[in-house]
Amino acid sequence: MTIIEALTLFFLAIGIIFNTLGVIGLLRFPDLYTRMHATTKATTFGSVFTTLAVVLYSIGMFAGTSDSQFIVLGIHAAIVALALAFTNAVSSHAIARAAHRSGVKPEQAVVDRLEEAGL
């Protein structure tokens, strides 16, 4: 097993662990806001590591075969990781804001700054 294969498996393991933690958070937390926080943070981190594993794998395959399709695969996976990192955070913020505006309140919140500000 080469170093790139070992790193690929390591990144895949990290990705699977964090995606699993996101699922557990979705099932265990009490309200929309804490569930969304758990799933957004954990699955973003897990999915980025999974796509980084694809990038590493494509670099290893390119080094072994010199086939340019693996570089294209690695570039596409890197673009996906960047897009995922930005869109996941923005979309969860938009969903949480829409839920708050429609009247869904946090269950055990001590302070609600959005309600205080009238937003």
C-alpha positions as a LaTeX table, in Angstrom:
\begin{tabular}{lrrr}
\hline
Residue & $x$ (\AA) & $y$ (\AA) & $z$ (\AA) \\
\hline
Met1 & 0.00 & 0.00 & 0.00 \\
Thr2 & 1.43 & 3.34 & $-1.03$ \\
Ile3 & 1.36 & 6.53 & 1.00 \\
Ile4 & $-1.29$ & 8.05 & $-1.26$ \\
Glu5 & $-3.55$ & 5.03 & $-0.85$ \\
Ala6 & $-3.12$ & 5.17 & 2.93 \\
Leu7 & $-3.92$ & 8.91 & 3.01 \\
Thr8 & $-6.93$ & 8.32 & 0.76 \\
Leu9 & $-8.27$ & 5.69 & 3.15 \\
Phe10 & $-7.53$ & 7.96 & 6.11 \\
Phe11 & $-9.44$ & 10.88 & 4.54 \\
Leu12 & $-12.32$ & 8.56 & 3.64 \\
Ala13 & $-12.45$ & 7.33 & 7.24 \\
Ile14 & $-12.54$ & 10.91 & 8.56 \\
Gly15 & $-15.30$ & 11.76 & 6.08 \\
Ile16 & $-17.39$ & 8.76 & 7.05 \\
Ile17 & $-16.95$ & 9.44 & 10.77 \\
Phe18 & $-18.05$ & 13.06 & 10.49 \\
Asn19 & $-20.97$ & 12.25 & 8.21 \\
Thr20 & $-22.07$ & 9.62 & 10.74 \\
Leu21 & $-21.81$ & 12.19 & 13.54 \\
Gly22 & $-24.02$ & 14.51 & 11.49 \\
Val23 & $-26.65$ & 11.80 & 11.17 \\
Ile24 & $-26.51$ & 11.11 & 14.90 \\
Gly25 & $-26.93$ & 14.83 & 15.58 \\
Leu26 & $-29.92$ & 14.93 & 13.27 \\
Leu27 & $-31.57$ & 12.10 & 15.15 \\
Arg28 & $-30.68$ & 13.16 & 18.69 \\
Phe29 & $-31.01$ & 16.95 & 18.91 \\
Pro30 & $-34.33$ & 18.48 & 19.99 \\
Asp31 & $-35.14$ & 21.28 & 17.55 \\
Leu32 & $-34.56$ & 22.53 & 14.03 \\
Tyr33 & $-31.71$ & 24.88 & 14.87 \\
Thr34 & $-29.55$ & 22.42 & 16.78 \\
Arg35 & $-30.23$ & 19.70 & 14.23 \\
Met36 & $-29.27$ & 22.01 & 11.40 \\
His37 & $-26.11$ & 23.06 & 13.21 \\
Ala38 & $-25.04$ & 19.45 & 13.73 \\
Thr39 & $-25.77$ & 18.34 & 10.20 \\
Thr40 & $-24.29$ & 21.39 & 8.50 \\
Lys41 & $-21.01$ & 21.43 & 10.38 \\
Ala42 & $-20.44$ & 17.70 & 10.47 \\
Thr43 & $-21.49$ & 16.85 & 6.94 \\
Thr44 & $-19.63$ & 19.80 & 5.44 \\
Phe45 & $-16.45$ & 18.65 & 7.14 \\
Gly46 & $-17.11$ & 15.01 & 6.25 \\
Ser47 & $-17.96$ & 15.71 & 2.63 \\
Val48 & $-14.92$ & 17.93 & 2.14 \\
Phe49 & $-12.68$ & 15.17 & 3.46 \\
Thr50 & $-14.39$ & 12.63 & 1.22 \\
Thr51 & $-13.80$ & 14.79 & $-1.85$ \\
Leu52 & $-10.21$ & 15.40 & $-0.74$ \\
Ala53 & $-9.82$ & 11.61 & $-0.74$ \\
Val54 & $-10.99$ & 11.62 & $-4.36$ \\
Val55 & $-8.43$ & 14.33 & $-5.19$ \\
Leu56 & $-5.64$ & 12.31 & $-3.56$ \\
Tyr57 & $-6.74$ & 9.17 & $-5.35$ \\
Ser58 & $-6.74$ & 10.97 & $-8.70$ \\
Ile59 & $-3.23$ & 12.33 & $-8.03$ \\
Gly60 & $-2.05$ & 8.81 & $-7.21$ \\
Met61 & $-3.64$ & 7.36 & $-10.31$ \\
Phe62 & $-2.14$ & 10.11 & $-12.47$ \\
Ala63 & 1.30 & 9.42 & $-11.01$ \\
Gly64 & 0.92 & 5.72 & $-11.79$ \\
Thr65 & $-0.59$ & 5.93 & $-15.29$ \\
Ser66 & 0.09 & 9.49 & $-16.58$ \\
Asp67 & $-3.48$ & 9.57 & $-17.90$ \\
Ser68 & $-4.80$ & 13.13 & $-17.98$ \\
Gln69 & $-8.38$ & 12.10 & $-17.13$ \\
Phe70 & $-7.31$ & 11.69 & $-13.51$ \\
Ile71 & $-6.13$ & 15.30 & $-13.31$ \\
Val72 & $-9.51$ & 16.43 & $-14.65$ \\
Leu73 & $-11.20$ & 14.25 & $-12.01$ \\
Gly74 & $-9.07$ & 15.82 & $-9.28$ \\
Ile75 & $-9.83$ & 19.36 & $-10.46$ \\
His76 & $-13.56$ & 18.64 & $-10.58$ \\
Ala77 & $-13.48$ & 17.15 & $-7.08$ \\
Ala78 & $-11.58$ & 20.18 & $-5.74$ \\
Ile79 & $-14.17$ & 22.52 & $-7.27$ \\
Val80 & $-16.94$ & 20.44 & $-5.69$ \\
Ala81 & $-15.26$ & 20.66 & $-2.27$ \\
Leu82 & $-15.01$ & 24.46 & $-2.52$ \\
Ala83 & $-18.59$ & 24.84 & $-3.72$ \\
Leu84 & $-19.85$ & 22.53 & $-0.98$ \\
Ala85 & $-18.02$ & 24.44 & 1.73 \\
Phe86 & $-19.69$ & 27.71 & 0.71 \\
Thr87 & $-23.16$ & 26.60 & $-0.36$ \\
Asn88 & $-23.80$ & 24.33 & 2.62 \\
Ala89 & $-23.20$ & 27.14 & 5.11 \\
Val90 & $-25.19$ & 29.72 & 3.15 \\
Ser91 & $-28.15$ & 27.44 & 2.56 \\
Ser92 & $-28.38$ & 26.37 & 6.21 \\
His93 & $-28.31$ & 30.02 & 7.27 \\
Ala94 & $-31.12$ & 30.83 & 4.83 \\
Ile95 & $-33.22$ & 27.90 & 6.04 \\
Ala96 & $-32.71$ & 28.84 & 9.70 \\
Arg97 & $-33.61$ & 32.47 & 9.02 \\
Ala98 & $-36.74$ & 31.46 & 7.10 \\
Ala99 & $-37.77$ & 29.13 & 9.92 \\
His100 & $-37.30$ & 31.89 & 12.49 \\
Arg101 & $-39.32$ & 34.35 & 10.41 \\
Ser102 & $-42.13$ & 31.83 & 10.02 \\
Gly103 & $-42.41$ & 31.43 & 13.77 \\
Val104 & $-40.36$ & 28.34 & 14.59 \\
Lys105 & $-38.66$ & 29.22 & 17.87 \\
Pro106 & $-35.70$ & 27.47 & 19.47 \\
Glu107 & $-36.88$ & 25.15 & 22.24 \\
Gln108 & $-34.36$ & 25.76 & 24.99 \\
Ala109 & $-32.86$ & 29.08 & 23.96 \\
Val110 & $-31.83$ & 31.46 & 26.70 \\
Val111 & $-31.32$ & 34.41 & 24.36 \\
Asp112 & $-32.89$ & 35.02 & 20.96 \\
Arg113 & $-30.95$ & 37.90 & 19.39 \\
Leu114 & $-33.00$ & 37.87 & 16.19 \\
Glu115 & $-36.22$ & 38.40 & 18.11 \\
Glu116 & $-34.62$ & 41.13 & 20.22 \\
Ala117 & $-33.46$ & 42.96 & 17.09 \\
Gly118 & $-36.88$ & 42.63 & 15.46 \\
Leu119 & $-35.49$ & 40.66 & 12.53 \\
\hline
\end{tabular}
